Amino acid sequence: MSDWFQVVLDDLTAMAQTFDDESKAYEGMVPKFLPPPVDSGEAALDEAMRGAMDLLQILHHQMVRTIQTHSQKLAYARDSYARHDIDNRQLYDDLTKNLD
């Protein structure tokens, strides 16, 4: 594997790990984004606020999942590049082994 290509693989590995780490960090912060429910004295308003907070919680967890998905896609791309590089190297070796 060439040095240039190794850098790409290393970069993809680092990016995948960063996305994975940050998804966990974001998930750990989600409870801090959601204030405790309050009682406004109006049942309809309280229900609306609970609904909004529930929606925010769902959106935060979707964001965590999206960040995790990006991590998985980067890891897949890295693995795919590595597989293709090995296949190309083997093909090159097979084609050139009788040229000497």
N, C-alpha and C positions, 0 to 999 in steps of 0.2 A: 504494500500500500504506500502510495507516495506521501511525502511530508505534507503537501498542500491538502490532500484529501483527508489526512489524519486530523488536521486542524478543523476541517469542516465537521468531522465526526465528533471530535472533542467539543466543539461549539454546540452542536446539537444535543450532546449529552448534558452539557452544562445548562443549556436553556431548558431542557426537559426537567432537570432536577430543580431549577429555580421556579418554574411554574408549579411543580408539585409542592415545593416548600411554601410558596406563597399562597397556594390554595388552602393549605393547612393553617397558615397564619390568619388568612381572611376568615376562615371558618371559626377560629378561636375568638375573633373580634365580633362576630355576629351578635352574641348576646349584649354587647355593649351598645350596639346600634339600636336596640329595641328597648325603649323605656317601659317601665312597669305600667300596667293599665291604671287609669285614673277614673275617678267617679265625678262626673260633671253635674250630677243631680238630674240629668235628663236621660232616660233609658235609651231613646232613639240615638242620641248623640254618642252615648257610651258604646252602643253596638256598632255604630259607624266607625268610631275610633278603633275598636277591637278589630273590625274588619280590615281597616287600613294597616294596622300593625301586623295582622296575619299575612296580608299581602306582601308587606315589606320583608317579613321573615322568609316567605316563599321565594321572593326575588333574590334575597341574599344567598339562599341555598342554591338557587339556579346559577348564580354567579360563581359560587364555589365549584359547582359541577362543570361549568364552562371552562374555568381555569384548569381543572383536572383534565378535561378533554383535550385542551391544547397541549398539556404535558404528555398525554398518551400519544397524540399525533406526532409530536416531535420525536418521541422515543421510537415510534414506528418508522418515521422517516430515516432516523439514524440507522436502525436495523436494516431497513431496505437498502440504503446506500452501501452498508457494509456487505450485505449479501451480494449485491450486484458487482461490487469491486472484487470480491473473491471469485465470482463466476468469470468476470472479465480477465482476471489475472490467470486463472486456470486455462482459459481458452487461449490466451497469449502464449503461455508456457507450452501447451499442447501443439500449437501451430509452429512454434520456433524451436522445439527440441531437436529436430532432425536437420537443422540448418548448419550446424557446426561441422 
